[in-house]
Amino acid sequence: MGISSTGGFIQTGLVYCYDWEGTYLPADQVLEIVVHGREVEQREMLEACALRHYQALGEDKPLKNVRYVFMTEDQARAHLHELWLRALECWAIVGGQKVRLDADYEPPAPEKPEWVKQLG
């Protein structure tokens, strides 16, 4: 739970590396980021959590969450678990419709470490 680029403690005075130029949706109080042809790095997810926590968009744009919308379901599913861990929204374009994937996501059971397996 230290301070790192991949997660853990979100420090005060975080220096943002990403340009947060998504579309703010006032009715949902969500910043929507369209993802096409790139990976969403863990540092970006950390910054998205910091945006939400520190309300970094300003008083005129209250932020309940950051919504990632992927152009393909496969790409969205590749990011789903990491986004879910951070309570960030994960959407995909499926059959021409925007579909939320994280709302009913059930993560796989964690793999037991070898020492636990040896206990029987």
C-alpha positions in Angstrom: 0.0 0.0 0.0 2.8 2.4 -0.7 3.0 5.1 -3.3 3.7 3.8 -6.8 2.7 4.3 -10.4 0.5 1.3 -10.4 -1.7 1.8 -7.4 -1.7 1.8 -3.6 -1.9 5.0 -1.7 -3.1 8.1 -3.7 -0.8 10.8 -2.4 -1.8 14.4 -1.9 -0.4 16.7 -4.6 -0.3 14.0 -7.2 1.3 15.2 -10.4 -0.9 14.1 -13.3 0.8 12.6 -16.4 -2.3 12.1 -18.5 -4.4 14.6 -20.4 -8.0 14.3 -19.1 -9.8 15.5 -22.2 -12.8 13.1 -22.1 -16.4 14.1 -22.3 -18.0 15.3 -19.1 -21.6 14.0 -18.8 -23.3 16.3 -16.2 -26.4 14.2 -15.8 -24.3 11.2 -14.7 -21.4 13.3 -13.2 -19.1 11.1 -15.2 -16.0 11.7 -17.3 -16.2 9.5 -20.3 -13.0 8.4 -22.0 -13.2 6.7 -25.4 -10.4 4.1 -25.9 -9.4 3.0 -29.3 -6.1 1.5 -30.4 -4.3 1.9 -27.1 -3.9 0.2 -23.8 -5.1 1.8 -20.6 -2.1 1.7 -18.3 -2.3 1.2 -14.5 -0.9 4.7 -14.0 -3.8 6.2 -15.9 -6.3 4.2 -13.8 -4.5 5.5 -10.7 -4.9 9.1 -11.9 -8.6 8.4 -12.8 -9.1 7.4 -9.1 -7.3 10.5 -8.0 -9.5 12.7 -10.2 -12.6 11.1 -8.6 -11.2 11.3 -5.1 -9.9 14.9 -5.2 -12.7 16.2 -7.5 -9.9 17.5 -9.8 -12.3 18.6 -12.6 -13.4 21.5 -10.4 -16.5 22.6 -8.4 -18.5 23.1 -11.6 -17.9 19.4 -12.6 -18.6 17.1 -9.7 -17.2 13.7 -10.5 -18.8 10.4 -9.4 -16.8 8.3 -11.7 -14.6 7.8 -14.8 -16.1 5.7 -17.6 -13.9 4.0 -20.1 -15.7 3.1 -23.3 -13.8 0.6 -25.6 -14.5 0.2 -29.2 -14.3 -3.5 -29.0 -15.6 -6.0 -26.4 -12.3 -7.9 -26.5 -10.3 -4.8 -25.6 -12.8 -3.9 -22.9 -12.7 -7.4 -21.4 -8.8 -7.3 -21.4 -9.1 -4.2 -19.1 -12.2 -5.2 -17.1 -10.6 -6.8 -14.0 -8.1 -3.9 -13.4 -10.9 -1.3 -13.9 -13.2 -3.2 -11.6 -10.6 -3.4 -8.9 -10.5 0.4 -8.9 -14.3 0.8 -9.2 -13.9 2.5 -12.6 -16.6 1.9 -15.2 -15.9 -0.4 -18.1 -18.1 -0.2 -21.2 -17.8 -1.6 -24.7 -19.5 -1.1 -28.1 -21.3 -4.4 -28.7 -23.5 -4.8 -31.7 -23.5 -1.0 -32.2 -24.7 -0.4 -28.6 -22.8 0.9 -25.6 -22.9 -1.9 -23.0 -21.7 -1.7 -19.4 -19.5 -4.7 -18.5 -18.4 -4.0 -14.9 -21.8 -3.8 -13.3 -22.3 -7.6 -13.1 -18.7 -8.6 -13.3 -17.7 -11.5 -11.0 -13.9 -11.8 -10.7 -12.4 -15.3 -10.8 -11.5 -16.9 -7.5 -7.8 -16.1 -6.7 -5.4 -18.9 -7.2 -4.3 -20.5 -3.9 -0.6 -20.1 -3.2 1.4 -23.4 -3.1 1.8 -23.3 0.6 -2.0 -23.2 1.1 -2.4 -26.1 -1.4 0.1 -28.2 0.7 -2.0 -27.7 3.8 -4.6 -29.9 2.2 
